[in-house]
Amino acid sequence: MRRSTPTILMACMIVMIIWMTCLHAPIACAQSIQPAQSAQTLALEFELESLQTIDTPGYTAEIVGYSSDLKFLLSTNALWKTLDIHRVLSLDPLQLETIDFDPDEPDVEGVWTINEPTSVAVHPTLPIAFVVALGRSITDEGWLFGIDLRPESLGKKRIMQPIGLHPDCVAVSPDGNWLLIANEGEGHIDTPGGVRAVDLRTLTMDRRASDSPLPVTVLDGLDELLDTPIGDCEPEYIAFDPAGRFAAVSCQENDAIALVDMRQSLPKFAGVIFLPYGSQPDGVAVLDQITRLDKDGQTRTGCLVAAAEEGMFDRYGRWLGQSVSFTWVDPNNLSAVPQPMSRLDVRPIINPDKPNKRRDPESIVMTHFAGTPMAILSIERGDHLIAFDLTDPKEPTVIGMVKTGDRPEGLTLIRHPEHPDALYILTGDEGDEDNFGPGSLSISRLRLKN
């Protein structure tokens, strides 16, 4: 049942009051937060350093993925419409061998994806990568591919099936049972956005691309959740709770993050985080084991949902968003009111002398490293990474900031068994905004100070 306008306004007012209270009354809000880390952890010091930026043979790189078992680095190539596969010979220093799948061509060619690939994700246990690509036009369905990563059959397509209009992101659940795909729709009434779930529970590596399509479920209720006509819903990016209980889906044009319950027989929408007007969240991330105190003094452990808010111009010519925000949610009660923790404008961090210059936060990842919760944020128009310490999610602190290649788009974390004291951060750098390339891959390192 569609909500009435007064109800919508009241809900928006409540969300804004919560945001303003938490952002401008730090003493009152701090009482409700209980960091789960020890005093010893609080004393740790980290350093973030840029190691290397290398040009890609494919002339552009955007979204990146990594197979830790097979040591393959994957990057989408919008120019040549391929998934480029790089064998990692060394991580520190970064040395790559890009696999050529068409020796007859003069340049190194990746795995062809028919049209522009928009996202890639690696299965947690099977040697397969999932790629989504656009259709031929805005009203044509896009494609889902499953690419074999085994050395003896590297690049062979195991899945090839239509997957909805304008697929913009693919993510695989931590247990490997589900794919979630965000169909952006691009704001056209004839191209409704939505989220599709692909059942992987019967997937085996002897599958052929010509086999029957994998089962797909279209998740109902996004329009009711956002109180927006389905043609105006624009899912953008998907991130899973590390424990696999739920997924967060950024809806960029709707200033919202939809929450998908993954513990039912089929995934279903179960909650929503509404962000301030003009936030336009792009990348999202989820981190578990975050503890806080209720008003009654009860300790509750839940998750942080982070959003890279790309923002938009308002009618006065000002940039809204341009921030990173952190919200606490209860994974066992996704319909409960989410608790805003903090929201930081990244522009003064990058350029204190130009605090209003557009910077476009793009991708974000979160992890626990050396007992400390932290977030890594890529800044597309600032060509930087920023690392945050989230020991107190009400007051994130900047660990460091480093330069990347031109316009970092995708972002992934790599833990290397030979370097257990370090966390490696890799970005796919899109290159010049008006022309393809030169794209690059950049690697940075976060580690404890000696």
Summary of the structure (lengths in Angstrom):
residues: 450
radius of gyration: 21.1
end to end distance: 58.7
largest distance: 69.4
contacts: 1591
relative contact order: 0.15
helix: 11%
strand: 46%
